[in-house]
Amino acid sequence: MKNITLAVEDEVLEQVKQAAAEQGTTVNDMVREFFATVAAKRRTNDGARLALLRLAYEAAGDMGGKNWNRAALHDR
């Protein structure tokens, strides 16, 4: 586990300390939980993106024997 240093306005830190005390936790635990949530969302998004790319790559793309061209699509 790594230690980090954060710069936070005094007023904000006091409010967060009060909130942490009311919730029976610490500012450190709140920050750790926030970071874990951000990382989990990123992993979920990355997984969904990879699944979509895999699906697009593996899709057959069968157009039912039709050969579309620009002129036909625009009635030219």
C-alpha positions as CSV (number, residue, x, y, z in Angstrom):
1,M,0.0,0.0,0.0
2,K,1.3,3.4,-0.9
3,N,1.1,6.7,1.0
4,I,0.1,9.8,-0.8
5,T,0.0,13.5,0.1
6,L,-3.1,15.6,-0.7
7,A,-3.6,19.4,-0.6
8,V,-7.1,20.2,0.6
9,E,-8.6,23.6,1.7
10,D,-8.8,23.9,5.5
11,E,-12.6,24.4,5.4
12,V,-13.1,21.3,3.3
13,L,-11.0,19.1,5.5
14,E,-12.8,20.2,8.6
15,Q,-16.2,19.4,7.0
16,V,-14.9,16.0,5.9
17,K,-13.5,15.2,9.3
18,Q,-16.9,16.0,10.8
19,A,-18.6,13.8,8.2
20,A,-16.2,10.9,8.9
21,A,-16.7,11.2,12.7
22,E,-20.5,11.1,12.2
23,Q,-20.1,8.0,10.0
24,G,-17.8,6.3,12.5
25,T,-14.9,6.2,10.0
26,T,-11.8,8.2,9.1
27,V,-10.9,10.6,6.4
28,N,-8.2,8.1,5.3
29,D,-10.8,5.3,5.0
30,M,-13.2,7.7,3.1
31,V,-10.5,8.6,0.6
32,R,-9.5,4.9,0.2
33,E,-13.1,3.9,-0.4
34,F,-13.5,6.7,-3.0
35,F,-10.4,5.7,-4.9
36,A,-11.5,2.0,-4.8
37,T,-14.9,3.0,-6.3
38,V,-13.3,5.0,-9.1
39,A,-10.9,2.1,-9.9
40,A,-13.8,-0.4,-9.9
41,K,-15.9,1.8,-12.3
42,R,-12.9,2.1,-14.6
43,R,-12.4,-1.7,-14.6
44,T,-16.1,-2.2,-15.4
45,N,-16.0,0.3,-18.2
46,D,-12.8,-1.2,-19.6
47,G,-14.4,-4.7,-19.5
48,A,-17.5,-3.4,-21.3
49,R,-15.5,-1.7,-23.9
50,L,-13.4,-4.8,-24.6
51,A,-16.5,-6.9,-24.8
52,L,-18.0,-4.5,-27.3
53,L,-14.9,-4.5,-29.4
54,R,-14.7,-8.3,-29.3
55,L,-18.3,-8.5,-30.4
56,A,-17.7,-6.1,-33.3
57,Y,-14.6,-8.0,-34.4
58,E,-16.3,-11.4,-34.3
59,A,-19.6,-10.3,-35.9
60,A,-20.2,-11.8,-39.3
61,G,-21.9,-8.7,-40.6
62,D,-24.1,-10.6,-43.0
63,M,-26.1,-8.2,-45.2
64,G,-28.3,-10.9,-46.7
65,G,-26.6,-10.9,-50.0
66,K,-27.4,-7.2,-50.7
67,N,-24.6,-5.0,-52.1
68,W,-25.2,-1.5,-51.0
69,N,-23.5,1.5,-52.6
70,R,-23.8,5.2,-52.0
71,A,-25.7,6.0,-55.1
72,A,-28.4,3.3,-54.5
73,L,-28.8,4.5,-50.9
74,H,-29.4,8.0,-52.0
75,D,-31.5,7.2,-55.0
76,R,-29.1,8.6,-57.6
